[in-house]
């Protein structure tokens, strides 16, 4: 296992995080995961930075909706990714 530090750590998902996203996407029958991984990185950074923010749920919902529209991704899958990441933080 390579050591993840600095900027690389912030810009990459761990194997466990990628696996969680893959499981969620399989439930929805989604094959291409790269945009969902990018979303996961963005959400992980936001959750890590604003973990105690009472408006965090609303903010990530807005981001998920924007991402779903802009990248034409499945919004329900994005929300499930957020829930999974929130539960692990």
Number of C-alpha atoms within 10 A of each C-alpha: 4 4 6 13 9 7 8 10 12 14 17 17 19 13 10 9 19 18 12 16 23 18 14 18 21 13 9 11 9 14 9 10 15 10 13 22 19 14 19 22 20 17 20 23 14 14 19 12 10 12 15 9 10 9 10 15 15 10 13 19 15 12 17 23 19 14 18 19 12 9 11 11 18 17 16 15 20 25 17 15 26 21 13 15 18 16 8 7 9
